[in-house]
Amino acid sequence: MKTECSGALRVLSWNVHGCIDTRGRYRPEEVAGMLQRLDADILALQEIDTRRRPAGEINARELFERTVADHSVFAATLADASGQYGHMLMSRFPIEEAHIHDLPRVDKEPRKLIHARVRTDQGPVEAFATHLGFRRREQASQARAVAGLISNARNPVILLGDLNERFRRGALFRALNRGFQSAPRRATFPSRWPVLPLDQIWFRSLRLVHSRVCRESGGLSDHLPVLAELSRSFQARPGKSPA
């Protein structure tokens, strides 16, 4: 689906659930195809898991890097001899600089924040991507850490991710509310009958043109993708590399 506003920057967040669909099937090629159709300029993908894919099956991370966008940053939060688990930020535009920050945690899984300065045709944008924890106390400390790391950004900011917030005015809302806006928080989980707005897009110094939950992704994951179009007179977009 093409952008409704040709001058808008398209950004997307999707927890792809290890490319395991709602019937338990491993479907990385279908997920990659859906990402190509959604046609985002900057996207954050959570639960990229190369550890437990069926024997002989394709590596989802490598597939996405080859077919979805030319530039990416991967944050591994878990790893073993078979591969890595984590989340990634991808961009059709060049990434000039990237950092991965550790976030506070109280459970077994580390949480990280990806920060990338993306060079668009209309100037730099600071893109952040994360996957926050489940517990309320953990979310609060992580949200404060994210807000602190973002506060120093001098360029327009985009924050994408699965924030695991069950409430519409949760920890990140309280931490980021000053100067930030979010795309309307609509239910994205579970994908078959979504009731929780876990997946969110926040921004600063940009204007929201349009946003939606991408229901056409069907049962490819237990989450639905969320897509927003943000305006700062963005125009031409470089094309993807061929698969």
Steps between C-alpha positions, in 0.01 A plus 500: 500500500647834399507801724190717514726808513790485255703745709474297824754281672350154559599331826391161628531284809422127508567223747544211255497231772802317359310473169276239661140551390189447709488135389857435611655500152836662420434753219789746457453539125135596543598750772765648268242523222258683730775744603573571134132572435472730801788693346636682807802731494601430861381192686554327832457123528486316831554133587741420222611148593763308305551235772209262469400508137423160347804314369602622157259795504601850401653748746231768542740777597717442192189483282371833629839667459515376142147577386331763718744791548863577423604619847443340840613476862441183704489488880549147632346448843542122523746266325616141500699274269210478251446874448366822648174652614430872506355791308610714210464841344500517122511796262469566132715808561866482607577465870777745587559391859355234729516409868346223712419587861426257783178567691421414864352154555352287773433175311728260312480670160721804440334798334673741264440824314628548145585858402583580139550831327333459161598728213184572305472722195363777721756479779584271791247320716577327831332159490465292819370144529436285805308209650413571862437250778167375636505596867370841598800593719739388228311698236514812716877485544555415133270782386694750710827371353364526145374853564838601638689362200262665255500837675839598358400449135516826303330373185140384449442179695310179424457228763367161387441178682304241690465688828290232675283773652153371576366846580465799270671732749776274622860548609629628169216752473595639840872505417477643148188713507685832499569597138406160353195374320392149414308359211153402626554191712284226355478137602761278333507189723398224468483525124183291456292704747715798597420663834835642624692797349845349560665627180552874477656785303613820672651809337625852560541793258302316232136514395273198489336464159339158538527183708338160505525143622585270208235231525598355163792327673242253626640220711868535402577596861318529830538879463371730226736759348438868563585751226519881507576769248690798637560822316796734488496557123658160429493431129699256290578161647779271384393161373571159653782280385380204297449175688 
